[in-house]
Amino acid sequence: MKKIFTLLLIVFCSVPLMAKEKPVLKIVITTDIHAQWNVLENVYAFMAKKNPDVVLFAGDLARYVGDAKSYKTYIDIYNKHFSKCDPKPVHIPITGNHDYWEYKGVKRLAPQDSLKRFFHPMGMKAEWLQHHVVKGYTFLGVSATDEKGENNHSPEEIRKVSELIGQAEKAAPGKPVFVMTHCPPASTMAASEWHEDKTKVWDWRYDHIRKMLTGHKQVFSISGHTHLPLQDERALWQGEFTALNAGGLYKVSMTSPGKNSNNYISADNVSGRAFCYIEVFKKHMLIYRYDALTLREINPANRWRIDLPYDPSKAIYTDKRAENSVAPEFPANAKAEIIKKNKAYYLVLDPAKHPDFVYSYKVKLSYNRKQQQEQIFELASEFFYADKSKRPALPFPKKLKLIPGAKGTMEITPFETFGKAGKKLSVNFIVPE
């Protein structure tokens, strides 16, 4: 018996441990910087250590409007950190609407001149369409070609992008084709619902982006613009192709829970900033989400994984996730009240619970006085708060008018991201003096 044990031990020790699979491609993605240079410095210093193959920037480099100084500052920060990589990664930036708009005396330029203002300080050609092949994987960077940078495209431009995608699919069957636009493709992730604005104040043609990608299941769409929180599962969508919103380094914007809502809710408490990092393997992709302020990974236990080649019939991150979600619930004997601090009103409450996270609360204030009308509004939840031990204080919308001393009943309904509502918490309230 002793001899058998010794023999097994020798055999075990002679077999090398299986090496961890290494990615064949590493991709860094940032978007919507809006001149937050200190944040960008920390993010690029952190990500340069991973020695990425590709660095993508999905638009909105300027704070209010494009200016050459912003683009020179950006490229200096980029070179400072990624020039240390060996080899230096392929750099693919595109414009966002803030890189085109006029603001406070800065004249709006013709589209080609806006492209020059963006690309020339970076030492790049002013091209609306960039085409790169990196380690056998195709990347297309699509900048806007309209005056306001809202991703309007001509039929010829749409056809050209679609044709390049088709060529990439034929050249490398089953491999993802990465297509980066500033605006999202219509009716995919949250805040991507598109409708024509008859006033023409805004003309976000998300449908143009969708047309470029239609019929190409191996497309991996990357976009910014909407400032979605990356804790939100709706930032990743799968259907006929895969679409990812890459967050943003400026601030978070939140929409009402549910499918494709474009109704933005009060999120004055939300300061989250985030970015993405992708590792591509032969048979799958891993999407890492990072908090840009702490550089900690967001929800590592639920890291997004895309199997390759992509098969829509086996997709995980589809609209059907809403059917399997569960409702958040308040703990027993939960309490809530309105407080006033520095002339602002806050909702302080015992937060509801959910296996993933509570996304938002709908609040209804019903007053004892009949002459006072009910007030209904939505608040972002506390999921960005670092200190989970404290009862969160959620700021009321700034435009909400409250009457000091008014009394009534407050109903609070918790929601998870796909729109499933939990039971209401009903409490009496007094508006602080």
KEFI-786696 format. One record per residue (C-alpha): residue in one letter; chain; x, y, z. Coordinates in steps of 0.1 Angstrom, whole numbers. Layout:
KEFI-786696
+------+------+-------+-------+-------+
| code | unit |    xx |    yy |    zz |
+------+------+-------+-------+-------+
|    a |    A |     X |     Y |     Z |
...
+------+------+-------+-------+-------+
//
This chain:
KEFI-786696
+------+------+-------+-------+-------+
| code | unit |    xx |    yy |    zz |
+------+------+-------+-------+-------+
|    m |    A |     0 |     0 |     0 |
|    k |    A |    29 |    23 |     9 |
|    k |    A |    45 |    16 |   -25 |
|    i |    A |    13 |    24 |   -43 |
|    f |    A |     9 |    57 |   -25 |
|    t |    A |    45 |    66 |   -32 |
|    l |    A |    40 |    58 |   -69 |
|    l |    A |     9 |    80 |   -71 |
|    l |    A |    27 |   108 |   -54 |
|    i |    A |    56 |   106 |   -80 |
|    v |    A |    31 |   106 |  -109 |
|    f |    A |    12 |   135 |   -95 |
|    c |    A |    43 |   156 |   -89 |
|    s |    A |    56 |   148 |  -124 |
|    v |    A |    25 |   162 |  -141 |
|    p |    A |    27 |   200 |  -145 |
|    l |    A |    -2 |   220 |  -133 |
|    m |    A |   -25 |   232 |  -161 |
|    a |    A |   -15 |   267 |  -170 |
|    k |    A |   -42 |   294 |  -168 |
|    e |    A |   -55 |   302 |  -202 |
|    k |    A |   -41 |   335 |  -214 |
|    p |    A |   -63 |   360 |  -234 |
|    v |    A |   -54 |   364 |  -271 |
|    l |    A |   -66 |   400 |  -270 |
|    k |    A |   -69 |   427 |  -243 |
|    i |    A |   -90 |   458 |  -248 |
|    v |    A |   -93 |   489 |  -226 |
|    i |    A |  -125 |   511 |  -232 |
|    t |    A |  -132 |   545 |  -218 |
|    t |    A |  -158 |   570 |  -228 |
|    d |    A |  -174 |   604 |  -219 |
|    i |    A |  -144 |   618 |  -202 |
|    h |    A |  -156 |   655 |  -204 |
|    a |    A |  -122 |   668 |  -194 |
|    q |    A |  -119 |   648 |  -162 |
|    w |    A |   -82 |   646 |  -165 |
|    n |    A |   -73 |   635 |  -129 |
|    v |    A |   -97 |   605 |  -133 |
|    l |    A |   -83 |   597 |  -167 |
|    e |    A |   -47 |   598 |  -154 |
|    n |    A |   -55 |   572 |  -127 |
|    v |    A |   -75 |   550 |  -151 |
|    y |    A |   -48 |   549 |  -178 |
|    a |    A |   -20 |   544 |  -153 |
|    f |    A |   -39 |   514 |  -139 |
|    m |    A |   -48 |   499 |  -172 |
|    a |    A |   -14 |   503 |  -188 |
|    k |    A |    -1 |   477 |  -163 |
|    k |    A |   -22 |   451 |  -182 |
|    n |    A |    -3 |   458 |  -214 |
|    p |    A |   -34 |   460 |  -236 |
|    d |    A |   -35 |   454 |  -273 |
|    v |    A |   -61 |   480 |  -280 |
|    v |    A |   -73 |   512 |  -263 |
|    l |    A |  -107 |   525 |  -273 |
|    f |    A |  -122 |   559 |  -265 |
|    a |    A |  -159 |   562 |  -275 |
|    g |    A |  -164 |   600 |  -276 |
|    d |    A |  -171 |   631 |  -256 |
|    l |    A |  -136 |   641 |  -247 |
|    a |    A |  -145 |   678 |  -241 |
|    r |    A |  -165 |   691 |  -212 |
|    y |    A |  -188 |   715 |  -231 |
|    v |    A |  -175 |   718 |  -266 |
|    g |    A |  -145 |   707 |  -286 |
|    d |    A |  -113 |   726 |  -283 |
|    a |    A |   -78 |   717 |  -295 |
|    k |    A |   -64 |   721 |  -259 |
|    s |    A |   -85 |   692 |  -246 |
|    y |    A |   -74 |   668 |  -273 |
|    k |    A |   -37 |   677 |  -268 |
|    t |    A |   -41 |   671 |  -230 |
|    y |    A |   -58 |   638 |  -237 |
|    i |    A |   -31 |   625 |  -260 |
|    d |    A |    -3 |   636 |  -236 |
|    i |    A |   -19 |   615 |  -208 |
|    y |    A |   -24 |   586 |  -232 |
|    n |    A |    12 |   586 |  -243 |
|    k |    A |    25 |   591 |  -208 |
|    h |    A |    11 |   558 |  -197 |
|    f |    A |     7 |   536 |  -228 |
|    s |    A |    40 |   544 |  -244 |
|    k |    A |    55 |   522 |  -216 |
|    c |    A |    36 |   492 |  -230 |
|    d |    A |    55 |   467 |  -253 |
|    p |    A |    43 |   468 |  -279 |
|    k |    A |    24 |   501 |  -277 |
|    p |    A |   -14 |   494 |  -281 |
|    v |    A |   -34 |   503 |  -311 |
|    h |    A |   -53 |   535 |  -302 |
|    i |    A |   -88 |   541 |  -316 |
|    p |    A |  -106 |   573 |  -304 |
|    i |    A |  -138 |   586 |  -320 |
|    t |    A |  -158 |   618 |  -315 |
|    g |    A |  -188 |   624 |  -294 |
|    n |    A |  -215 |   652 |  -297 |
|    h |    A |  -196 |   674 |  -272 |
|    d |    A |  -167 |   674 |  -296 |
|    y |    A |  -189 |   691 |  -322 |
|    w |    A |  -213 |   714 |  -303 |
|    e |    A |  -210 |   752 |  -301 |
|    y |    A |  -209 |   767 |  -266 |
|    k |    A |  -204 |   802 |  -251 |
|    g |    A |  -190 |   818 |  -282 |
|    v |    A |  -172 |   788 |  -296 |
|    k |    A |  -183 |   786 |  -332 |
|    r |    A |  -198 |   754 |  -345 |
|    l |    A |  -177 |   740 |  -373 |
|    a |    A |  -184 |   720 |  -404 |
|    p |    A |  -182 |   683 |  -397 |
|    q |    A |  -148 |   678 |  -414 |
|    d |    A |  -134 |   707 |  -395 |
|    s |    A |  -147 |   693 |  -362 |
|    l |    A |  -129 |   660 |  -371 |
|    k |    A |   -97 |   679 |  -377 |
|    r |    A |  -100 |   697 |  -344 |
|    f |    A |  -104 |   664 |  -327 |
|    f |    A |   -78 |   642 |  -345 |
|    h |    A |   -50 |   665 |  -356 |
|    p |    A |   -38 |   674 |  -320 |
|    m |    A |   -35 |   637 |  -315 |
|    g |    A |   -13 |   633 |  -346 |
|    m |    A |   -40 |   614 |  -365 |
|    k |    A |   -58 |   618 |  -398 |
|    a |    A |   -92 |   633 |  -396 |
|    e |    A |  -112 |   603 |  -408 |
|    w |    A |  -148 |   595 |  -397 |
|    l |    A |  -142 |   558 |  -402 |
|    q |    A |  -112 |   539 |  -388 |
|    h |    A |  -105 |   503 |  -398 |
|    h |    A |   -80 |   482 |  -379 |
|    v |    A |   -72 |   445 |  -377 |
|    v |    A |   -54 |   435 |  -345 |
|    k |    A |   -43 |   399 |  -340 |
|    g |    A |   -69 |   389 |  -365 |
|    y |    A |   -98 |   408 |  -349 |
|    t |    A |  -114 |   437 |  -368 |
|    f |    A |  -121 |   471 |  -351 |
|    l |    A |  -142 |   498 |  -367 |
|    g |    A |  -143 |   533 |  -351 |
|    v |    A |  -173 |   553 |  -364 |
|    s |    A |  -173 |   590 |  -357 |
|    a |    A |  -203 |   612 |  -366 |
|    t |    A |  -204 |   630 |  -399 |
|    d |    A |  -232 |   655 |  -392 |
|    e |    A |  -228 |   691 |  -380 |
|    k |    A |  -239 |   684 |  -344 |
|    g |    A |  -221 |   651 |  -339 |
|    e |    A |  -253 |   632 |  -332 |
|    n |    A |  -244 |   601 |  -352 |
|    n |    A |  -265 |   609 |  -382 |
|    h |    A |  -252 |   590 |  -413 |
|    s |    A |  -260 |   589 |  -449 |
|    p |    A |  -272 |   557 |  -466 |
|    e |    A |  -238 |   554 |  -483 |
|    e |    A |  -220 |   556 |  -450 |
|    i |    A |  -243 |   531 |  -434 |
|    r |    A |  -237 |   507 |  -463 |
|    k |    A |  -199 |   512 |  -461 |
|    v |    A |  -198 |   502 |  -424 |
|    s |    A |  -221 |   472 |  -430 |
|    e |    A |  -199 |   460 |  -459 |
|    l |    A |  -167 |   462 |  -439 |
|    i |    A |  -184 |   442 |  -411 |
|    g |    A |  -194 |   416 |  -437 |
|    q |    A |  -159 |   414 |  -451 |
|    a |    A |  -145 |   409 |  -415 |
|    e |    A |  -170 |   381 |  -409 |
|    k |    A |  -159 |   363 |  -440 |
|    a |    A |  -122 |   368 |  -433 |
|    a |    A |  -125 |   355 |  -397 |
|    p |    A |  -156 |   334 |  -393 |
|    g |    A |  -169 |   333 |  -357 |
|    k |    A |  -146 |   360 |  -344 |
|    p |    A |  -163 |   391 |  -329 |
|    v |    A |  -162 |   423 |  -350 |
|    f |    A |  -158 |   453 |  -327 |
|    v |    A |  -178 |   484 |  -339 |
|    m |    A |  -175 |   515 |  -318 |
|    t |    A |  -199 |   544 |  -321 |
|    h |    A |  -207 |   572 |  -296 |
|    c |    A |  -244 |   567 |  -296 |
|    p |    A |  -259 |   533 |  -290 |
|    p |    A |  -278 |   512 |  -316 |
|    a |    A |  -315 |   517 |  -313 |
|    s |    A |  -336 |   495 |  -290 |
|    t |    A |  -308 |   475 |  -274 |
|    m |    A |  -295 |   486 |  -240 |
|    a |    A |  -311 |   510 |  -215 |
|    a |    A |  -316 |   546 |  -228 |
|    s |    A |  -313 |   535 |  -264 |
|    e |    A |  -350 |   538 |  -274 |
|    w |    A |  -351 |   561 |  -305 |
|    h |    A |  -379 |   582 |  -319 |
|    e |    A |  -377 |   610 |  -344 |
|    d |    A |  -378 |   645 |  -328 |
|    k |    A |  -402 |   665 |  -349 |
|    t |    A |  -389 |   697 |  -333 |
|    k |    A |  -353 |   689 |  -345 |
|    v |    A |  -339 |   702 |  -313 |
|    w |    A |  -321 |   668 |  -310 |
|    d |    A |  -317 |   644 |  -338 |
|    w |    A |  -301 |   613 |  -322 |
|    r |    A |  -303 |   588 |  -350 |
|    y |    A |  -298 |   556 |  -330 |
|    d |    A |  -316 |   539 |  -358 |
|    h |    A |  -287 |   547 |  -382 |
|    i |    A |  -263 |   528 |  -359 |
|    r |    A |  -287 |   499 |  -357 |
|    k |    A |  -289 |   497 |  -395 |
|    m |    A |  -251 |   494 |  -398 |
|    l |    A |  -251 |   464 |  -375 |
|    t |    A |  -283 |   446 |  -387 |
|    g |    A |  -277 |   412 |  -402 |
|    h |    A |  -242 |   408 |  -385 |
|    k |    A |  -245 |   385 |  -355 |
|    q |    A |  -208 |   385 |  -348 |
|    v |    A |  -208 |   423 |  -341 |
|    f |    A |  -198 |   434 |  -307 |
|    s |    A |  -211 |   470 |  -305 |
|    i |    A |  -194 |   495 |  -281 |
|    s |    A |  -209 |   529 |  -273 |
|    g |    A |  -210 |   556 |  -247 |
|    h |    A |  -231 |   588 |  -246 |
|    t |    A |  -258 |   577 |  -222 |
|    h |    A |  -236 |   576 |  -190 |
|    l |    A |  -252 |   543 |  -178 |
|    p |    A |  -240 |   529 |  -145 |
|    l |    A |  -221 |   497 |  -151 |
|    q |    A |  -238 |   480 |  -121 |
|    d |    A |  -269 |   480 |  -143 |
|    e |    A |  -273 |   448 |  -162 |
|    r |    A |  -291 |   467 |  -189 |
|    a |    A |  -258 |   482 |  -200 |
|    l |    A |  -252 |   449 |  -218 |
|    w |    A |  -277 |   435 |  -244 |
|    q |    A |  -278 |   405 |  -267 |
|    g |    A |  -302 |   399 |  -295 |
|    e |    A |  -292 |   396 |  -332 |
|    f |    A |  -258 |   409 |  -320 |
|    t |    A |  -242 |   420 |  -287 |
|    a |    A |  -241 |   456 |  -275 |
|    l |    A |  -222 |   471 |  -246 |
|    n |    A |  -224 |   506 |  -230 |
|    a |    A |  -190 |   514 |  -216 |
|    g |    A |  -201 |   537 |  -188 |
|    g |    A |  -183 |   570 |  -185 |
|    l |    A |  -157 |   590 |  -165 |
|    y |    A |  -177 |   621 |  -159 |
|    k |    A |  -209 |   611 |  -141 |
|    v |    A |  -238 |   586 |  -142 |
|    s |    A |  -272 |   593 |  -157 |
|    m |    A |  -300 |   570 |  -147 |
|    t |    A |  -332 |   561 |  -165 |
|    s |    A |  -364 |   547 |  -151 |
|    p |    A |  -362 |   509 |  -146 |
|    g |    A |  -375 |   487 |  -174 |
|    k |    A |  -369 |   481 |  -211 |
|    n |    A |  -353 |   509 |  -231 |
|    s |    A |  -366 |   537 |  -209 |
|    n |    A |  -354 |   572 |  -219 |
|    n |    A |  -370 |   589 |  -189 |
|    y |    A |  -341 |   601 |  -167 |
|    i |    A |  -347 |   601 |  -130 |
|    s |    A |  -332 |   622 |  -101 |
|    a |    A |  -297 |   610 |   -95 |
|    d |    A |  -281 |   639 |   -76 |
|    n |    A |  -266 |   613 |   -52 |
|    v |    A |  -249 |   594 |   -79 |
|    s |    A |  -213 |   602 |   -86 |
|    g |    A |  -202 |   569 |  -100 |
|    r |    A |  -177 |   568 |  -128 |
|    a |    A |  -168 |   536 |  -146 |
|    f |    A |  -149 |   520 |  -175 |
|    c |    A |  -145 |   486 |  -191 |
|    y |    A |  -117 |   461 |  -198 |
|    i |    A |  -122 |   431 |  -221 |
|    e |    A |  -102 |   399 |  -224 |
|    v |    A |  -108 |   378 |  -255 |
|    f |    A |  -101 |   341 |  -255 |
|    k |    A |  -105 |   316 |  -283 |
|    k |    A |  -140 |   305 |  -271 |
|    h |    A |  -152 |   333 |  -249 |
|    m |    A |  -149 |   369 |  -238 |
|    l |    A |  -148 |   383 |  -203 |
|    i |    A |  -160 |   419 |  -196 |
|    y |    A |  -146 |   435 |  -165 |
|    r |    A |  -163 |   466 |  -151 |
|    y |    A |  -143 |   490 |  -130 |
|    d |    A |  -152 |   519 |  -107 |
|    a |    A |  -130 |   547 |  -120 |
|    l |    A |  -126 |   564 |   -86 |
|    t |    A |  -116 |   534 |   -66 |
|    l |    A |  -102 |   512 |   -94 |
|    r |    A |  -121 |   483 |   -79 |
|    e |    A |  -139 |   458 |  -101 |
|    i |    A |  -177 |   461 |  -101 |
|    n |    A |  -195 |   429 |   -92 |
|    p |    A |  -166 |   404 |   -99 |
|    a |    A |  -188 |   375 |   -88 |
|    n |    A |  -211 |   383 |  -118 |
|    r |    A |  -185 |   391 |  -144 |
|    w |    A |  -200 |   393 |  -179 |
|    r |    A |  -190 |   364 |  -201 |
|    i |    A |  -198 |   361 |  -239 |
|    d |    A |  -193 |   326 |  -254 |
|    l |    A |  -177 |   325 |  -289 |
|    p |    A |  -187 |   322 |  -316 |
|    y |    A |  -218 |   341 |  -307 |
|    d |    A |  -251 |   322 |  -311 |
|    p |    A |  -282 |   343 |  -306 |
|    s |    A |  -302 |   312 |  -297 |
|    k |    A |  -280 |   306 |  -267 |
|    a |    A |  -276 |   343 |  -256 |
|    i |    A |  -277 |   351 |  -219 |
|    y |    A |  -280 |   388 |  -217 |
|    t |    A |  -313 |   392 |  -235 |
|    d |    A |  -345 |   410 |  -227 |
|    k |    A |  -358 |   377 |  -212 |
|    r |    A |  -337 |   386 |  -181 |
|    a |    A |  -367 |   407 |  -170 |
|    e |    A |  -388 |   375 |  -168 |
|    n |    A |  -364 |   359 |  -143 |
|    s |    A |  -358 |   389 |  -121 |
|    v |    A |  -372 |   390 |   -85 |
|    a |    A |  -387 |   420 |   -68 |
|    p |    A |  -368 |   439 |   -41 |
|    e |    A |  -383 |   439 |    -6 |
|    f |    A |  -380 |   462 |    24 |
|    p |    A |  -369 |   445 |    57 |
|    a |    A |  -395 |   440 |    84 |
|    n |    A |  -402 |   472 |   104 |
|    a |    A |  -384 |   494 |    79 |
|    k |    A |  -386 |   531 |    85 |
|    a |    A |  -383 |   562 |    64 |
|    e |    A |  -385 |   600 |    70 |
|    i |    A |  -378 |   633 |    53 |
|    i |    A |  -349 |   654 |    66 |
|    k |    A |  -335 |   688 |    57 |
|    k |    A |  -298 |   696 |    54 |
|    n |    A |  -282 |   727 |    39 |
|    k |    A |  -316 |   739 |    25 |
|    a |    A |  -320 |   706 |     7 |
|    y |    A |  -345 |   677 |    14 |
|    y |    A |  -335 |   641 |    16 |
|    l |    A |  -353 |   608 |    20 |
|    v |    A |  -336 |   587 |    48 |
|    l |    A |  -347 |   551 |    49 |
|    d |    A |  -339 |   515 |    58 |
|    p |    A |  -330 |   503 |    22 |
|    a |    A |  -348 |   475 |     4 |
|    k |    A |  -329 |   443 |    -3 |
|    h |    A |  -324 |   425 |   -36 |
|    p |    A |  -300 |   396 |   -47 |
|    d |    A |  -283 |   419 |   -72 |
|    f |    A |  -291 |   455 |   -62 |
|    v |    A |  -321 |   479 |   -57 |
|    y |    A |  -320 |   503 |   -87 |
|    s |    A |  -345 |   530 |   -77 |
|    y |    A |  -375 |   541 |   -56 |
|    k |    A |  -407 |   557 |   -66 |
|    v |    A |  -420 |   581 |   -40 |
|    k |    A |  -456 |   593 |   -36 |
|    l |    A |  -464 |   621 |   -12 |
|    s |    A |  -501 |   624 |    -3 |
|    y |    A |  -509 |   654 |    19 |
|    n |    A |  -535 |   657 |    46 |
|    r |    A |  -546 |   691 |    32 |
|    k |    A |  -569 |   686 |     2 |
|    q |    A |  -556 |   718 |   -15 |
|    q |    A |  -521 |   703 |   -18 |
|    q |    A |  -517 |   680 |   -48 |
|    e |    A |  -499 |   646 |   -46 |
|    q |    A |  -463 |   646 |   -57 |
|    i |    A |  -448 |   615 |   -74 |
|    f |    A |  -411 |   612 |   -83 |
|    e |    A |  -383 |   587 |   -87 |
|    l |    A |  -350 |   586 |   -69 |
|    a |    A |  -318 |   567 |   -76 |
|    s |    A |  -311 |   541 |   -49 |
|    e |    A |  -280 |   540 |   -27 |
|    f |    A |  -261 |   514 |   -46 |
|    f |    A |  -232 |   537 |   -53 |
|    y |    A |  -227 |   545 |   -16 |
|    a |    A |  -194 |   532 |    -3 |
|    d |    A |  -205 |   530 |    33 |
|    k |    A |  -233 |   504 |    34 |
|    s |    A |  -235 |   506 |    73 |
|    k |    A |  -253 |   539 |    73 |
|    r |    A |  -290 |   546 |    64 |
|    p |    A |  -287 |   563 |    30 |
|    a |    A |  -299 |   598 |    25 |
|    l |    A |  -313 |   602 |   -10 |
|    p |    A |  -317 |   638 |   -22 |
|    f |    A |  -351 |   649 |   -35 |
|    p |    A |  -352 |   664 |   -70 |
|    k |    A |  -341 |   701 |   -69 |
|    k |    A |  -372 |   713 |   -87 |
|    l |    A |  -395 |   696 |   -62 |
|    k |    A |  -413 |   722 |   -40 |
|    l |    A |  -421 |   712 |    -5 |
|    i |    A |  -441 |   732 |    21 |
|    p |    A |  -424 |   732 |    55 |
|    g |    A |  -446 |   717 |    82 |
|    a |    A |  -469 |   699 |    57 |
|    k |    A |  -480 |   664 |    68 |
|    g |    A |  -492 |   634 |    50 |
|    t |    A |  -485 |   598 |    40 |
|    m |    A |  -455 |   587 |    20 |
|    e |    A |  -455 |   556 |    -1 |
|    i |    A |  -421 |   542 |   -13 |
|    t |    A |  -419 |   515 |   -39 |
|    p |    A |  -385 |   498 |   -46 |
|    f |    A |  -376 |   487 |   -81 |
|    e |    A |  -349 |   464 |   -96 |
|    t |    A |  -333 |   474 |  -129 |
|    f |    A |  -356 |   455 |  -152 |
|    g |    A |  -387 |   471 |  -137 |
|    k |    A |  -400 |   446 |  -112 |
|    a |    A |  -415 |   464 |   -82 |
|    g |    A |  -415 |   453 |   -46 |
|    k |    A |  -441 |   459 |   -19 |
|    k |    A |  -447 |   495 |    -9 |
|    l |    A |  -435 |   510 |    24 |
|    s |    A |  -461 |   534 |    38 |
|    v |    A |  -451 |   559 |    65 |
|    n |    A |  -464 |   592 |    78 |
|    f |    A |  -442 |   622 |    72 |
|    i |    A |  -438 |   658 |    82 |
|    v |    A |  -418 |   682 |    60 |
|    p |    A |  -391 |   697 |    82 |
|    e |    A |  -391 |   734 |    89 |
+------+------+-------+-------+-------+
//
